[in-house]
């Protein structure tokens, strides 16, 4: 209940009034799980902006994947991360133990939840795609029938970039691509995902360049 109220009373007004996100391809968003939504990561606002695209009735089914060492570092942040943001905390130091690090995500998918992953791992430069980590490829090798929905945000990195605390209003666009599926190889899937994200990025850049020239 608290989570729904947070998104209804705080996140939705922020997104609608301050950011005013223009969404392209919204029909591709999953309305049920299991599903994985991946997006570029440039801003503190990425998670709430992405979750605001979903109907409120689905908020309790959506879980961002986040680093436990960052979001569980103190009791206040930890309470908010678990009870309001409803993150799936991942112990990054467990990577050397194989797929153990992905067990909480797999369990969420098995409960028919929608999982949000930022495959770049950390926030980068505004609207610039960094190299994606192949953890999502490991996940899909375990659950090959789960669809992956790519999302590219343009503008969020300028609203609240890494290292800044002051929100600056800026036009924001969300480009949502068609679902991608596992086709038998991790590298093959990662190549497909990277190509799709680059195509969504190119659409965003081309549109904004056209607007700047008008």
C-alpha positions as CSV (number, residue, x, y, z in Angstrom):
1,X,0.0,0.0,0.0
2,X,2.8,2.5,0.9
3,X,4.6,1.7,-2.3
4,X,1.5,2.4,-4.4
5,X,0.9,5.7,-2.6
6,X,4.5,6.7,-3.1
7,X,4.2,6.2,-6.9
8,X,0.7,7.8,-7.0
9,X,1.4,10.9,-4.9
10,X,5.1,11.6,-5.5
11,X,6.5,9.7,-8.5
12,X,3.6,10.3,-10.9
13,X,3.4,14.1,-10.3
14,X,7.2,14.3,-10.7
15,X,7.2,12.4,-13.9
16,X,4.1,14.1,-15.4
17,X,4.7,17.7,-14.3
18,X,8.4,18.1,-14.0
19,X,9.7,15.6,-16.6
20,X,6.8,15.0,-18.9
21,X,8.1,11.8,-20.5
22,X,7.1,11.2,-24.1
23,X,6.8,7.4,-24.6
24,X,7.3,5.7,-27.9
25,X,6.4,2.0,-28.2
26,X,4.5,1.7,-25.0
27,X,2.5,-1.2,-26.4
28,X,5.7,-3.3,-26.0
29,X,5.8,-3.0,-22.2
30,X,4.9,-6.2,-20.4
31,X,1.6,-6.2,-18.5
32,X,2.4,-9.5,-16.7
33,X,5.4,-11.6,-15.8
34,X,7.7,-13.2,-16.0
35,X,9.5,-10.5,-17.9
36,X,12.8,-8.6,-17.8
37,X,12.9,-4.9,-18.7
38,X,16.4,-3.5,-19.5
39,X,17.3,0.2,-19.8
40,X,20.2,2.5,-20.1
41,X,21.4,4.0,-16.8
42,X,22.4,7.7,-16.7
43,X,20.5,9.1,-13.8
44,X,19.1,8.7,-10.2
45,X,15.7,9.0,-11.9
46,X,16.0,6.0,-14.2
47,X,14.2,3.5,-12.0
48,X,11.2,5.7,-11.0
49,X,10.9,7.0,-14.5
50,X,10.8,3.5,-15.9
51,X,8.3,2.3,-13.3
52,X,6.0,5.3,-13.9
53,X,5.4,3.9,-17.4
54,X,3.5,0.9,-15.9
55,X,-0.1,1.0,-14.6
56,X,-0.3,1.5,-10.8
57,X,-2.0,-1.9,-10.5
58,X,1.3,-3.6,-11.5
59,X,3.6,-1.7,-9.2
60,X,3.7,-4.5,-6.6
61,X,4.8,-6.9,-9.3
62,X,7.8,-4.9,-10.5
63,X,11.3,-5.2,-8.9
64,X,14.5,-3.3,-9.9
65,X,17.7,-5.2,-9.4
66,X,20.2,-3.2,-7.3
67,X,23.5,-3.6,-5.5
68,X,23.1,-4.7,-1.9
69,X,26.3,-3.0,-0.8
70,X,24.9,0.3,-2.0
71,X,21.2,0.2,-1.1
72,X,21.4,-1.8,2.1
73,X,24.3,0.2,3.6
74,X,22.2,1.8,6.4
75,X,18.8,1.1,8.0
76,X,17.0,4.1,6.5
77,X,18.1,3.5,2.9
78,X,17.6,-0.2,3.3
79,X,14.0,0.2,4.5
80,X,13.1,2.5,1.6
81,X,14.9,0.2,-0.9
82,X,13.1,-2.9,0.3
83,X,9.7,-1.7,1.2
84,X,9.1,1.2,-1.2
85,X,11.4,0.6,-4.2
86,X,11.0,-3.2,-3.7
87,X,14.5,-3.9,-5.0
88,X,16.0,-7.3,-5.5
89,X,19.3,-6.8,-3.7
90,X,22.3,-8.5,-5.4
91,X,25.6,-9.2,-3.6
92,X,28.1,-8.2,-6.3
93,X,30.9,-9.8,-4.4
94,X,29.3,-13.2,-5.0
95,X,30.0,-13.1,-8.7
96,X,32.9,-15.5,-8.4
97,X,30.5,-18.2,-7.1
98,X,28.8,-18.7,-10.5
99,X,25.0,-18.3,-10.8
100,X,24.4,-17.9,-7.1
101,X,24.2,-14.2,-7.5
102,X,21.2,-14.5,-9.8
103,X,19.1,-16.8,-7.6
104,X,17.0,-14.0,-6.1
105,X,16.2,-12.7,-9.7
106,X,15.4,-16.2,-10.9
107,X,13.1,-16.7,-7.9
108,X,11.2,-13.5,-8.8
109,X,10.8,-14.5,-12.4
110,X,9.5,-17.9,-11.2
111,X,6.8,-15.9,-9.2
112,X,5.8,-14.3,-12.5
113,X,7.3,-10.9,-11.5
114,X,8.6,-8.2,-13.8
115,X,12.3,-7.5,-13.2
116,X,14.2,-4.3,-14.1
117,X,17.9,-4.5,-14.9
118,X,20.4,-1.9,-15.9
119,X,22.9,-4.0,-17.8
120,X,25.6,-1.2,-17.8
121,X,25.8,-1.8,-14.1
122,X,26.4,1.8,-13.0
123,X,25.4,5.2,-14.2
124,X,27.3,6.6,-17.1
125,X,27.5,9.8,-19.2
126,X,24.1,11.3,-20.3
127,X,22.6,9.5,-23.2
128,X,25.8,7.5,-23.8
129,X,25.5,3.7,-23.8
130,X,28.4,2.0,-21.9
131,X,29.4,-1.6,-22.5
132,X,26.7,-3.9,-21.2
133,X,27.6,-6.7,-18.7
134,X,26.6,-10.1,-19.8
135,X,24.8,-11.1,-16.5
136,X,21.5,-10.9,-18.3
137,X,22.8,-13.6,-20.7
138,X,23.5,-15.9,-17.7
139,X,20.0,-15.3,-16.5
140,X,18.4,-16.2,-19.8
141,X,20.4,-19.3,-20.1
142,X,18.6,-20.4,-16.9
143,X,15.1,-19.1,-18.0
144,X,15.3,-19.0,-21.8
145,X,11.5,-18.4,-22.3
146,X,11.5,-15.1,-20.4
147,X,11.1,-12.1,-22.8
148,X,13.5,-9.1,-22.5
149,X,12.0,-5.7,-23.3
150,X,14.6,-3.0,-24.2
151,X,14.1,0.6,-23.2
152,X,16.2,3.6,-24.0
153,X,15.8,6.9,-22.1
154,X,16.9,10.2,-23.7
155,X,17.1,13.3,-21.5
156,X,17.1,11.8,-18.0
157,X,20.9,12.0,-17.8
158,X,20.6,15.8,-18.3
159,X,17.8,16.1,-15.7
160,X,19.8,14.6,-12.9
161,X,23.2,13.3,-14.0
162,X,25.6,11.2,-12.0
163,X,27.2,13.3,-9.2
164,X,24.5,16.0,-9.2
165,X,21.7,16.5,-6.7
166,X,19.7,19.4,-8.3
167,X,16.9,18.4,-10.6
168,X,16.9,20.3,-13.9
169,X,13.7,20.0,-16.1
170,X,14.5,18.7,-19.5
171,X,12.5,17.0,-22.3
172,X,12.6,13.2,-21.7
173,X,11.8,10.5,-24.2
174,X,11.4,6.8,-23.6
175,X,11.9,4.4,-26.6
176,X,10.6,0.9,-26.0
177,X,11.5,-1.9,-28.3
178,X,9.9,-5.2,-29.1
179,X,10.6,-8.2,-26.9
180,X,13.8,-10.1,-27.4
181,X,14.2,-13.8,-26.8
182,X,17.0,-16.2,-26.0
183,X,18.3,-18.0,-29.1
184,X,20.7,-20.5,-27.7
185,X,23.9,-18.5,-26.9
186,X,24.9,-15.8,-24.4
187,X,27.0,-13.8,-26.8
188,X,24.4,-14.1,-29.6
189,X,21.8,-12.7,-27.3
190,X,24.1,-9.9,-25.9
191,X,25.0,-8.9,-29.5
192,X,21.2,-8.7,-30.3
193,X,20.5,-6.7,-27.2
194,X,23.3,-4.2,-27.8
195,X,22.3,-3.8,-31.4
196,X,18.7,-3.1,-30.4
197,X,19.7,-0.6,-27.7
198,X,21.9,1.2,-30.2
199,X,19.0,1.4,-32.7
200,X,16.7,2.9,-30.0
201,X,19.5,5.3,-29.1
202,X,19.9,6.3,-32.8
203,X,16.1,7.0,-33.1
204,X,16.3,9.3,-30.1
205,X,19.3,11.2,-31.3
206,X,17.9,11.6,-34.8
207,X,14.6,12.9,-33.5
208,X,16.2,15.4,-31.1
209,X,18.7,16.6,-33.8
210,X,15.7,17.2,-36.1
211,X,13.9,19.2,-33.4
212,X,17.1,21.3,-32.8
213,X,17.3,22.1,-36.5
214,X,13.6,23.3,-36.7
